[in-house]
């Protein structure tokens, strides 16, 4: 950086002097590429210098372009959305989860993925040994359920066991073999496993003129799924939004494409939005996270819960997990909240049903059960 500033300052001084002393004359100066031999000799840097025309040479140029472009996006406080837009939607028949459409690879292939703030890894079905069906009565006709194939994407890259993103090196066959992964979830016997790959995620800017952005992200090539992933939840992949370095928001922030933030908003009708790099409004209220350095999550402290007009003092920590359909509490907070709610309910209480895990259900006047 110092060398670049020194060169810029030198050029400005030279231009100013020539303009003062050579009025009416034509002047010129040489411009040297940052990886040229002339610049290398001038800067005094001789190590780690890519050979002209080599793969490393063009990779360095591309990386610098991405970094410069990323600074421009960050400086402009730009926020990013998926190439199909920032809309999300809830599908009751698929686990009551919130879904969106993402586009991966070159050419782009679309996946309908569930949004999950309770996990970190983004994965899609790929080279399947055991995956959910891409067709079924639970799927709407306009949903595109796909299978990712690394061989069919010209931008797909192998993630090897010596990569920083590889967390399960103890399962590797060798340093340069594909990095395996396996993630288990809270739902009974629900997991995904396969190998990590790297490819382009297609995004678009939200502010001002629409500009398409191609961001390389590391994600799971999900070869084997189990449990809920085979029938009622996330049949076409899961988009982990956690705090770990492998999550897409963390990758986008590290590359300088967005601020280290994102927002999600869900309406009562199940329609919502997601935006990467959204910093919110200056007057919004904030709640600090209880960050565990070994495994950071969106965990907050809850001190009060309002039931009707009654404020109930509680003492608990809670995890914001968009991949969980319902809110769960432990005692004594659960008993205090549920008993207060029950005392205010005016509809007929139904005895517990062993088929559902709820203690308090009511017959609504409209004929519904809640």
PyMOL commands that set and color helices and strands:
alter all, ss='L'
color gray80, all
select helices_A, chain A and resi 2-21+37-43+55-75+92-94+150-152+169-171+227-230+248-254+333-344
alter helices_A, ss='H'
color red, helices_A
select strands_A, chain A and resi 80-82+87-91+97-104+109-116+122-130+157-158+180-184+191-205+212-226+238-240+262-266+271-276+299-307+310-319+348-350+361-363
alter strands_A, ss='S'
color yellow, strands_A
deselect
rebuild
show_as cartoon
